[in-house]
Amino acid sequence: MRRIENLTSRQVAFSKHRRGLLKKAFELSMLCDAEIGLIVFSARGKLYKFASSRLSIHSAAQLAFTTGKLLKEADKEIGHQKTITSLSKSADGSHFLTGSSDKFAKRKESFGLLTVNRKLSAMNKLLMEENDWLQKQVSELVYQNGHMRQQVQNVCMLKLSLSYFLKCLSQKKCNVLV
């Protein structure tokens, strides 16, 4: 298997395979009740994602792992660009590549950094969405906790009233209509 050289064919193949991959991820999550998280970046850095349910702690950890991999890729990309730049100059400082090649290397470096920046921005967006969702979950849990505390207090008061009533009945000192 090798890279498709024709840009249009490559984009069409990416689109078809991406849709197929997303469909297979959905089918796997439905058929096997599996938790699926899928992140795909296009050659231009556009993000495509799928999650079988809202991101969980495990998927957040996976996102952190993926972000770490992206940062390593960015470091490699920058290292490759520095190598290209340093190879474009000879030891005595004269250029053995033409000026247009040097400009090409700089443009390539710029494009590589832009792509990495897009990927990191997309990951940041995902993490911000996850953070927002988790904050909403915390608010909901705090509300539910307060509601349950009130119910526990009501039950305790009812239990106390019931025990007082039963004590009065056993001593026949209550003036309560039954």
DRENDO-1510 file (C-alpha; in Angstrom, 1 decimal, always signed):
<recs>
REC; n; res; u; v; w
REC; 1; MET; +0.0; +0.0; +0.0 .
REC; 2; ARG; +1.3; +3.5; -0.8 .
REC; 3; ARG; +0.3; +7.1; -0.7 .
REC; 4; ILE; -2.1; +8.3; -3.4 .
REC; 5; GLU; -0.2; +11.0; -5.4 .
REC; 6; ASN; -3.1; +12.7; -7.1 .
REC; 7; LEU; -4.5; +15.3; -4.7 .
REC; 8; THR; -8.1; +15.0; -5.8 .
REC; 9; SER; -8.1; +11.2; -5.7 .
REC; 10; ARG; -6.4; +11.3; -2.3 .
REC; 11; GLN; -9.2; +13.7; -0.9 .
REC; 12; VAL; -11.9; +11.5; -2.4 .
REC; 13; ALA; -10.4; +8.4; -0.9 .
REC; 14; PHE; -10.0; +10.1; +2.5 .
REC; 15; SER; -13.6; +11.2; +2.5 .
REC; 16; LYS; -14.9; +7.7; +1.6 .
REC; 17; HIS; -12.6; +5.9; +4.1 .
REC; 18; ARG; -13.4; +8.4; +6.8 .
REC; 19; ARG; -17.1; +7.8; +6.4 .
REC; 20; GLY; -16.6; +4.1; +6.4 .
REC; 21; LEU; -14.4; +4.3; +9.5 .
REC; 22; LEU; -17.0; +6.4; +11.3 .
REC; 23; LYS; -19.8; +4.0; +10.3 .
REC; 24; LYS; -17.8; +1.0; +11.5 .
REC; 25; ALA; -17.1; +2.7; +14.8 .
REC; 26; PHE; -20.9; +3.4; +15.2 .
REC; 27; GLU; -21.8; -0.2; +14.3 .
REC; 28; LEU; -19.2; -1.6; +16.8 .
REC; 29; SER; -20.6; +0.6; +19.6 .
REC; 30; MET; -24.2; -0.4; +18.9 .
REC; 31; LEU; -23.6; -4.1; +18.2 .
REC; 32; CYS; -21.2; -4.8; +21.0 .
REC; 33; ASP; -22.2; -2.1; +23.5 .
REC; 34; ALA; -18.6; -0.9; +23.3 .
REC; 35; GLU; -17.3; +2.5; +24.3 .
REC; 36; ILE; -15.8; +4.0; +21.1 .
REC; 37; GLY; -13.8; +7.2; +20.7 .
REC; 38; LEU; -12.4; +8.1; +17.3 .
REC; 39; ILE; -10.5; +11.2; +16.3 .
REC; 40; VAL; -9.4; +11.7; +12.7 .
REC; 41; PHE; -7.5; +14.7; +11.3 .
REC; 42; SER; -7.4; +15.5; +7.6 .
REC; 43; ALA; -4.3; +16.5; +5.8 .
REC; 44; ARG; -5.3; +20.1; +6.3 .
REC; 45; GLY; -5.8; +19.6; +10.1 .
REC; 46; LYS; -9.6; +19.4; +10.1 .
REC; 47; LEU; -11.0; +17.4; +13.0 .
REC; 48; TYR; -13.5; +14.6; +12.6 .
REC; 49; LYS; -14.6; +12.8; +15.8 .
REC; 50; PHE; -17.0; +10.1; +17.0 .
REC; 51; ALA; -17.8; +9.1; +20.5 .
REC; 52; SER; -20.3; +6.3; +21.3 .
REC; 53; SER; -21.3; +8.3; +24.5 .
REC; 54; ARG; -20.2; +11.4; +26.2 .
REC; 55; LEU; -16.5; +11.4; +26.9 .
REC; 56; SER; -15.6; +9.7; +30.1 .
REC; 57; ILE; -12.6; +9.7; +32.4 .
REC; 58; HIS; -11.1; +7.0; +30.3 .
REC; 59; SER; -11.6; +8.8; +27.1 .
REC; 60; ALA; -10.2; +12.0; +28.7 .
REC; 61; ALA; -7.1; +10.0; +29.5 .
REC; 62; GLN; -7.0; +8.8; +25.9 .
REC; 63; LEU; -7.3; +12.4; +24.7 .
REC; 64; ALA; -4.4; +13.3; +26.9 .
REC; 65; PHE; -2.4; +10.5; +25.4 .
REC; 66; THR; -3.3; +11.6; +21.9 .
REC; 67; THR; -2.4; +15.2; +22.7 .
REC; 68; GLY; +1.0; +14.0; +23.9 .
REC; 69; LYS; +1.5; +12.1; +20.6 .
REC; 70; LEU; +0.5; +15.2; +18.7 .
REC; 71; LEU; +3.1; +17.2; +20.6 .
REC; 72; LYS; +5.8; +14.6; +19.9 .
REC; 73; GLU; +4.8; +14.8; +16.2 .
REC; 74; ALA; +5.1; +18.6; +16.3 .
REC; 75; ASP; +8.6; +18.3; +17.9 .
REC; 76; LYS; +9.6; +15.8; +15.2 .
REC; 77; GLU; +8.2; +18.1; +12.5 .
REC; 78; ILE; +10.1; +21.1; +13.9 .
REC; 79; GLY; +13.3; +18.9; +14.1 .
REC; 80; HIS; +12.9; +17.8; +10.4 .
REC; 81; GLN; +12.4; +21.4; +9.4 .
REC; 82; LYS; +15.6; +22.5; +11.2 .
REC; 83; THR; +17.5; +19.6; +9.6 .
REC; 84; ILE; +16.3; +20.8; +6.1 .
REC; 85; THR; +17.3; +24.4; +6.9 .
REC; 86; SER; +20.7; +23.4; +8.2 .
REC; 87; LEU; +21.3; +21.0; +5.2 .
REC; 88; SER; +20.6; +23.9; +2.9 .
REC; 89; LYS; +23.8; +25.6; +4.0 .
REC; 90; SER; +27.3; +24.2; +3.6 .
REC; 91; ALA; +29.9; +24.3; +6.4 .
REC; 92; ASP; +31.5; +27.6; +5.1 .
REC; 93; GLY; +28.1; +29.3; +5.1 .
REC; 94; SER; +27.5; +29.2; +1.3 .
REC; 95; HIS; +24.2; +27.8; +0.1 .
REC; 96; PHE; +24.3; +24.6; -2.0 .
REC; 97; LEU; +20.6; +24.7; -2.4 .
REC; 98; THR; +19.0; +27.5; -4.4 .
REC; 99; GLY; +17.3; +30.4; -2.8 .
REC; 100; SER; +13.9; +29.1; -4.0 .
REC; 101; SER; +14.5; +25.8; -2.3 .
REC; 102; ASP; +15.3; +27.6; +1.0 .
REC; 103; LYS; +12.0; +29.5; +0.6 .
REC; 104; PHE; +10.2; +26.3; -0.1 .
REC; 105; ALA; +11.7; +24.8; +3.1 .
REC; 106; LYS; +10.5; +27.8; +5.0 .
REC; 107; ARG; +7.1; +27.6; +3.5 .
REC; 108; LYS; +7.0; +23.9; +4.3 .
REC; 109; GLU; +8.0; +24.5; +7.9 .
REC; 110; SER; +5.4; +27.2; +8.2 .
REC; 111; PHE; +2.7; +24.9; +6.8 .
REC; 112; GLY; +3.8; +22.1; +9.1 .
REC; 113; LEU; +3.6; +24.4; +12.1 .
REC; 114; LEU; +0.2; +25.7; +11.0 .
REC; 115; THR; -1.1; +22.1; +10.7 .
REC; 116; VAL; +0.2; +21.2; +14.2 .
REC; 117; ASN; -1.4; +24.4; +15.5 .
REC; 118; ARG; -4.7; +23.4; +14.0 .
REC; 119; LYS; -4.5; +19.9; +15.5 .
REC; 120; LEU; -3.7; +21.3; +18.9 .
REC; 121; SER; -6.5; +23.8; +18.6 .
REC; 122; ALA; -9.0; +21.0; +17.8 .
REC; 123; MET; -7.7; +19.0; +20.7 .
REC; 124; ASN; -8.1; +22.1; +22.9 .
REC; 125; LYS; -11.7; +22.5; +21.7 .
REC; 126; LEU; -12.4; +18.9; +22.6 .
REC; 127; LEU; -11.0; +19.3; +26.0 .
REC; 128; MET; -12.9; +22.5; +26.6 .
REC; 129; GLU; -16.1; +20.8; +25.6 .
REC; 130; GLU; -15.4; +17.9; +28.0 .
REC; 131; ASN; -14.6; +20.4; +30.7 .
REC; 132; ASP; -17.9; +22.2; +30.2 .
REC; 133; TRP; -19.8; +18.9; +30.2 .
REC; 134; LEU; -18.1; +17.8; +33.5 .
REC; 135; GLN; -18.9; +21.2; +35.1 .
REC; 136; LYS; -22.6; +20.6; +34.2 .
REC; 137; GLN; -22.4; +17.1; +35.7 .
REC; 138; VAL; -20.9; +18.5; +38.9 .
REC; 139; SER; -23.7; +21.1; +39.1 .
REC; 140; GLU; -26.3; +18.4; +38.6 .
REC; 141; LEU; -24.7; +16.2; +41.2 .
REC; 142; VAL; -24.5; +19.0; +43.8 .
REC; 143; TYR; -28.2; +19.7; +43.2 .
REC; 144; GLN; -29.1; +16.0; +43.6 .
REC; 145; ASN; -26.9; +15.8; +46.7 .
REC; 146; GLY; -28.8; +18.7; +48.3 .
REC; 147; HIS; -32.2; +17.2; +47.4 .
REC; 148; MET; -31.2; +13.8; +48.9 .
REC; 149; ARG; -29.9; +15.6; +52.1 .
REC; 150; GLN; -33.3; +17.2; +52.4 .
REC; 151; GLN; -35.0; +13.8; +52.0 .
REC; 152; VAL; -32.8; +12.3; +54.6 .
REC; 153; GLN; -33.6; +15.1; +57.0 .
REC; 154; ASN; -37.4; +14.6; +56.3 .
REC; 155; VAL; -37.1; +10.9; +57.0 .
REC; 156; CYS; -35.1; +11.5; +60.3 .
REC; 157; MET; -37.8; +14.0; +61.4 .
REC; 158; LEU; -40.6; +11.5; +60.5 .
REC; 159; LYS; -38.7; +8.7; +62.4 .
REC; 160; LEU; -38.4; +11.0; +65.4 .
REC; 161; SER; -42.0; +11.9; +65.3 .
REC; 162; LEU; -43.1; +8.3; +64.9 .
REC; 163; SER; -40.9; +7.1; +67.8 .
REC; 164; TYR; -42.4; +9.9; +70.0 .
REC; 165; PHE; -45.9; +8.9; +68.9 .
REC; 166; LEU; -45.3; +5.2; +69.6 .
REC; 167; LYS; -43.8; +6.0; +73.1 .
REC; 168; CYS; -46.9; +8.1; +73.9 .
REC; 169; LEU; -49.2; +5.3; +72.8 .
REC; 170; SER; -47.3; +2.7; +74.8 .
REC; 171; GLN; -47.6; +4.9; +77.9 .
REC; 172; LYS; -51.2; +5.9; +77.0 .
REC; 173; LYS; -50.3; +9.5; +77.8 .
REC; 174; CYS; -51.0; +10.8; +74.3 .
REC; 175; ASN; -53.8; +13.1; +73.5 .
REC; 176; VAL; -53.7; +12.3; +69.9 .
REC; 177; LEU; -56.8; +11.2; +67.9 .
REC; 178; VAL; -56.2; +8.0; +66.1 .
</recs>
